[in-house]
Amino acid sequence: MADISEDPDPNSLLDMAYSVETPDDSRDLYRRWASTYDEDFIEATGYVYHDNVIHLFLDAGGAAGGAIADVGCGTGVVGVALGDLGVVDVDGLDISPEMLEVAGTKHTVHGTPAYRNLIEADLTVGVPVDDHSYFGIISTGVFTHGHLGPSALAEIIRIAAPTALCAVGINEHFYEEHRFDAWFATAANEGKINAPELVSVPIYDALEGEHAGTRAVVALFTVMA
Ligand SMILES: C[S@@+](CC[C@H](N)C(=O)[O-])C[C@H]1O[C@@H](n2cnc3c(N)ncnc32)[C@H](O)[C@@H]1O
């Protein structure tokens, strides 16, 4: 795998991210990427994914209940943006200790830490929190090629309280390839969630080249039990 610092082109970085295959690959990639992720990815691409998912979440009443989990929080763009809007009690969950360390340095415009707790967790294995801990769940950028597939949604439902609103962003191509629609239909038929509302949003505002124009499917659903 190429060295990140030698090739910070955002399209190459996305190719690298999409080529990971296992949780250990993710740990390795994000260990090397954590210190430069904000500059050479978030800023360079004009990343708008987090803002788009947050607005859908808040418009649907997502911050009304209590603590919120940011699944795959990375360096903390979701926590900062939520905090800037006055949403507190946000926990960040991520497999990468180095990404969590960066998230731990982030503050809101109000001067408060962006996150209440930062929790190292591999969603494919399990999150070290009790059932029904969160009243809202947000995720951007982790349900994508090489990262989390539909089976990880079961852990999201486990840690969500009944009536919790979830806003989960999923790369549009990955959504089709991995049949998220079938997973959601089964979960809804089993009474675990309501039928999700699906909204297509752009991920980048300033990316040119191969991955420009990539969109995400945001699944908005309520946990039933
Ligand atoms: C592209 S980054 C997205 C970070 C942030 N949400 C954002 O929108 O900028 C993907 C994040 O998912 C995390 N991740 C990858 N696999 C994971 C897993 N199995 N469990 C938890 N987090 C994981 C990575 O460590 C990384 O921080």
The ligand as a Gaussian input file, in Angstrom:
#p B3LYP/6-31G(d) Opt

LIG

0 1
 C      -13.795000       7.449000       6.209000
 S      -13.645000       7.467000       7.951000
 C      -15.094000       8.397000       8.389000
 C      -14.874000       9.172000       9.669000
 C      -15.943000      10.217000       9.977000
 N      -17.205000       9.609000      10.321000
 C      -16.108000      11.141000       8.811000
 O      -17.203000      11.215000       8.238000
 O      -15.116000      11.842000       8.494000
 C      -14.118000       5.813000       8.413000
 C      -13.952000       5.560000       9.913000
 O      -14.514000       4.269000      10.200000
 C      -13.682000       3.642000      11.156000
 N      -13.892000       2.186000      11.075000
 C      -13.512000       1.352000      10.077000
 N      -13.861000       0.086000      10.364000
 C      -14.487000       0.120000      11.570000
 C      -15.060000      -0.870000      12.416000
 N      -15.038000      -2.175000      12.066000
 N      -15.612000      -0.502000      13.583000
 C      -15.597000       0.827000      13.954000
 N      -15.071000       1.811000      13.207000
 C      -14.515000       1.461000      12.024000
 C      -12.282000       4.081000      10.785000
 O      -11.358000       3.918000      11.836000
 C      -12.507000       5.522000      10.368000
 O      -12.301000       6.417000      11.440000

